[in-house]
């Protein structure tokens, strides 16, 4: 059985790197823009990799990275979503997550 491995992003067909998947891809940019609008914060690759001085933000960043990874796996498994569908899913999941955080001591400033 031969496995065909490509260096192209499954979401947008650009060269795939970790930076591309988590920040540069148009799917990633749209996802981070959703978080930017919700929290009114500027997000950079350094912020994503190095983290913030806020536990809640770090949880959110980790979740968005995981969310983007799940989208790439879904795409590899034949589930095709457009950017607006992906960001809508993220908005719904983010709002649900905010409700969960509000019930914990981590709710902070979100």
For each residue, the residues with C-beta under 8 A, 3 or more apart:
1:
2:
3:
4:
5:
6: 10 16
7: 15 16
8: 13 14 15 16
9: 12 13 14 15 16 20 21 25 72
10: 6 16 72 75 76
11: 25 26 27 71 72 75
12: 9 25 26 27
13: 8 9
14: 8 9 20 24 25
15: 7 8 9 20
16: 6 7 8 9 10 20 21
17: 20 21 24
18: 21 22
19: 22 23 24 45
20: 9 14 15 16 17 23 24 25 28
21: 9 16 17 18 25 28 68 69 72
22: 18 19 28 45 48 65 68
23: 19 20 28 29 32 45 48
24: 14 17 19 20 28 29
25: 9 11 12 14 20 21 28 29 68
26: 11 12 29 30 83
27: 11 12 30 31 68 71 83 86
28: 20 21 22 23 24 25 31 32 68
29: 23 24 25 26 32 33
30: 26 27 33 34 83 84 86 87
31: 27 28 34 35 64 67 68 86 87 90
32: 23 28 29 35 36 43 64
33: 29 30 36 37 87
34: 30 31 37 38 87 90 91 94
35: 31 32 38 39 41 43 60 64 90 94
36: 32 33 39 40 41 42 43
37: 33 34 40
38: 34 35 91 94
39: 35 36 57 60 110
40: 36 37
41: 35 36 57
42: 36 47
43: 32 35 36 47 48 61
44: 47 48
45: 19 22 23 48 49
46: 49 50
47: 42 43 44 50 51 52 61
48: 22 23 43 44 45 61 65
49: 45 46
50: 46 47
51: 47 57 58 61
52: 47 57 58 61
53:
54: 57 58 108 109
55: 58 59 106 108
56: 59 60 101 106 107 108 109 110
57: 39 41 51 52 54 60 61
58: 51 52 54 55 61 62
59: 55 56 62 63 101 106
60: 35 39 56 57 63 64 94 97 110
61: 43 47 48 51 52 57 58 64 65
62: 58 59 65 66
63: 59 60 66 67 93 97
64: 31 32 35 60 61 67 68 90
65: 22 48 61 62 68 69
66: 62 63 69 70
67: 31 63 64 70 71 89 90 93
68: 21 22 25 27 28 31 64 65 71 72
69: 21 65 66 72 73
70: 66 67 73 74
71: 11 27 67 68 74 75 81 86
72: 9 10 11 21 68 69 75 76
73: 69 70 76 77
74: 70 71 77 79 81
75: 10 11 71 72 78 79 80 81
76: 10 72 73
77: 73 74
78: 75
79: 74 75
80: 75
81: 71 74 75 85 86 89
82: 85 86
83: 26 27 30 86 87
84: 30 87 88
85: 81 82 88 89
86: 27 30 31 71 81 82 83 89 90
87: 30 31 33 34 83 84 90 91
88: 84 85 91 92
89: 67 81 85 86 92 93
90: 31 34 35 64 67 86 87 93 94
91: 34 38 87 88 94 95
92: 88 89 95 96
93: 63 67 89 90 96 97
94: 34 35 38 60 90 91 97 98
95: 91 92 98 99
96: 92 93 99 100
97: 60 63 93 94 100 101
98: 94 95 101 102 110
99: 95 96 102 103
100: 96 97 103 104
101: 56 59 97 98 104 106 107 108 110
102: 98 99 107 110
103: 99 100 107
104: 100 101 107
105:
106: 55 56 59 101
107: 56 101 102 103 104 110
108: 54 55 56 101
109: 54 56
110: 39 56 60 98 101 102 107
